C-alpha cells in the first residue's frame, strides 16, 4: 500500500528542464540545465537530493536518429565510486517548486556536433536505490552543438559580447568590494565573480566542504561551476547576490594580507527600505585582494 501511495504522489509531481544562461554550444562546452520540481499534490512531497546531483538525476541525450550518447568519464567515475552518498531530504509544499542547476556535460559526453534531444529523470530515492517506477521524467529539450573549439577554461572572465578579457587589478579592498557590489547591481556576472574566492565561499558550508575535499580536480571544478550557477540562480547564499538599491562603504581596515570592509546596503520594499550591514572579509594573494567571507546584520528600516 505504501508503494502505491508513493507512486501516486510521484506521478502527480512534475519535473521540467530548461537551459540556464543559454548560449552557443560547441563540443566540450558546459551546458547548464535548470531542473525544476513542482509539487502538484495536495500534500508535502519529499525527495532525496544528493550532494552529487548525478545520484539524484540522470539525462538521456539522443541524436535525431535515436542514437544514445555515451556517458561522460566524470559520470562513469561517480557511478563506480564506493564513496558514501551524502544527501538531504527536500520537502516541497503543495503548489511550490524547487530548482537547481547542473552541468549536462557531467552526465553525457558532448564531444561531437549535432542536434540532440535531452530528457531528464529524477530519482526521488536516489539512482539505483528504489523502484524505478517512482522516477519522474521531464519535458524534452532540443540541444544544438555546433562544430568548433570550446572557449578556454581559464581563470579570466569575459565581458558578455566583448572580446575583452577581465583581469583582477591591484586595487584596495574597499574598491574591490565597491566594484563587486556595483557589478551585481548592473547584472555583470563576470565582473561580480572576478574578486570572489568562490572556493572559500563554497567551503563555508560544512557539508559541501567535506564533499569538495573528497573530489578529484575535475570533480572540484564541477562543484565550483555548479555553485556559481546556483549563485546566479539565487539558490544558495542569497545574501551575497541580492541586489541593493544603494550602498555606502562605512569602514575599511586592512593590513598586509587581511582586511575587512563594512558596507551599509539598502533594499527597496513596498513603502520602506530595509537596511543591512555587510562585513566583507578579504585576503591578499599575489597583490590582489579577494573576498573570502561575509556576514550580514539587519539594521532596521527607514
Secondary structure, 3 states (H helix, E strand, C coil): CHHHHHHHHHHHCEEEEEECCCCCEECCCCCEEEEEEECCCCCCEEEEEECCHHHCEEEEEEECCCCECCECHHHHHHHHCCCCCCEEEEEECCCCEEEEEEEHHHCECCCCCEEEEEEEEECCCCCCCCCHHHCEEEEEEEEEEECCCCCCCCCCEECCCCCCEECCCCCCHHHHHHHHHHHHHCCCHHHHHHCECHHHHHHCCHHHHHHHHHCCHHHHHHHHHHHHHHHHCCCCCHHHHCCCCEEEEEEEEECCCEEEEEEEEEEEECCEEEEEEEEEEEEEECCEEEEEEEEEEEEEEC
